[in-house]
Amino acid sequence: MRDNWLSNRIFAAHDDIVDHCCHAWNRLIAEPWRIMSIGLRDWAHGF
């Protein structure tokens, strides 16, 4: 999320940060294949 949706931003207030984070989170959960692709990487199975 940080690299894709929250990078290179200037926030005017705390509420702006919260709003942007909530928006980024909602975008992430709307794209379950992103989370699945992370879990399918080789390094994810080393734990």
Backbone bond lengths (Angstrom), bond angles and torsions (degrees), N, CA, C in turn:
res aa  C-N    CA-C-N  psi(-1)  N-CA   C-N-CA  omega(-1)  CA-C   N-CA-C  phi
1 M - - - 1.451 - - 1.523 110.43 -
2 R 1.320 115.39 -41.95 1.456 118.35 -177.11 1.520 110.85 -62.17
3 D 1.323 117.18 -45.55 1.462 120.28 -177.36 1.525 112.83 -70.20
4 N 1.299 116.64 -32.80 1.467 119.45 -173.05 1.527 115.01 -96.96
5 W 1.315 116.98 -37.98 1.460 118.35 -170.59 1.523 114.82 -122.29
6 L 1.316 117.69 -11.18 1.459 119.10 -176.42 1.522 113.49 -122.20
7 S 1.311 118.02 2.67 1.460 120.17 -176.64 1.524 112.09 -81.43
8 N 1.322 114.96 155.76 1.467 122.76 175.44 1.528 113.27 54.25
9 R 1.293 115.47 46.26 1.465 120.34 179.02 1.524 109.84 -122.39
10 I 1.302 114.26 150.13 1.462 121.12 172.31 1.515 106.45 -117.16
11 F 1.308 115.27 125.40 1.460 120.02 -177.39 1.524 109.60 -103.49
12 A 1.310 115.40 134.68 1.462 120.80 -177.62 1.532 112.15 -79.47
13 A 1.325 115.97 -29.27 1.462 119.60 -176.23 1.522 109.53 -155.90
14 H 1.314 115.05 168.83 1.464 121.06 179.12 1.524 110.99 -57.89
15 D 1.303 117.73 -41.07 1.463 121.36 -179.73 1.526 111.39 -61.08
16 D 1.310 118.12 -34.27 1.466 121.43 176.77 1.525 110.91 -63.94
17 I 1.327 116.20 -40.83 1.463 120.52 178.11 1.519 110.30 -62.19
18 V 1.318 115.86 -47.62 1.466 120.92 -179.56 1.528 110.20 -61.86
19 D 1.320 117.97 -44.21 1.463 121.33 179.76 1.523 111.65 -61.81
20 H 1.318 117.17 -44.49 1.464 120.45 -179.97 1.531 111.28 -66.95
21 C 1.322 116.95 -39.48 1.459 120.12 177.94 1.524 111.66 -65.26
22 C 1.313 116.86 -41.75 1.471 120.76 177.58 1.524 110.95 -63.52
23 H 1.308 116.32 -41.70 1.469 120.63 178.51 1.531 110.16 -63.58
24 A 1.324 117.13 -44.56 1.464 120.90 178.91 1.526 110.73 -63.29
25 W 1.319 117.25 -42.36 1.465 120.77 178.83 1.526 110.61 -61.87
26 N 1.331 117.33 -44.63 1.461 120.50 179.83 1.528 111.53 -63.61
27 R 1.331 117.26 -36.09 1.466 120.26 175.81 1.519 110.30 -65.44
28 L 1.329 117.07 -39.90 1.458 120.54 -179.48 1.525 111.52 -65.36
29 I 1.318 117.75 -46.58 1.469 118.69 -177.97 1.524 111.82 -71.51
30 A 1.329 117.78 -17.19 1.464 121.06 175.32 1.522 111.42 -79.64
31 E 1.342 117.05 -8.10 1.461 121.79 -178.84 1.533 109.55 -125.33
32 P 1.331 117.50 72.88 1.465 119.76 -175.09 1.527 113.62 -62.96
33 W 1.319 118.38 -22.58 1.463 120.46 178.88 1.534 111.74 -64.40
34 R 1.343 117.44 -26.96 1.468 119.03 176.01 1.520 110.82 -64.69
35 I 1.309 116.35 -44.77 1.460 120.66 -179.90 1.524 109.61 -67.52
36 M 1.321 117.34 -40.58 1.459 120.97 178.35 1.521 111.10 -62.57
37 S 1.325 117.80 -39.46 1.462 120.09 -178.12 1.523 111.33 -66.21
38 I 1.315 117.96 -32.45 1.463 121.05 176.80 1.531 109.65 -66.76
39 G 1.314 116.51 -41.85 1.455 120.84 -179.50 1.517 114.29 -69.27
40 L 1.320 117.65 -18.28 1.456 121.50 -179.77 1.530 113.33 -90.66
41 R 1.301 118.45 -3.37 1.464 121.51 179.85 1.522 110.21 -74.66
42 D 1.320 115.24 148.47 1.465 120.40 -177.19 1.525 112.81 -58.03
43 W 1.327 118.07 -41.09 1.463 120.03 -176.25 1.530 111.49 -66.39
44 A 1.332 117.68 -22.26 1.466 120.30 -178.27 1.534 112.34 -73.13
45 H 1.327 117.09 -15.86 1.470 120.45 -177.66 1.521 112.40 -95.81
46 G 1.324 117.69 4.48 1.461 121.00 -178.42 1.512 114.37 -86.93
47 F 1.326 118.87 4.65 1.467 120.55 -175.90 1.499 112.13 -99.31
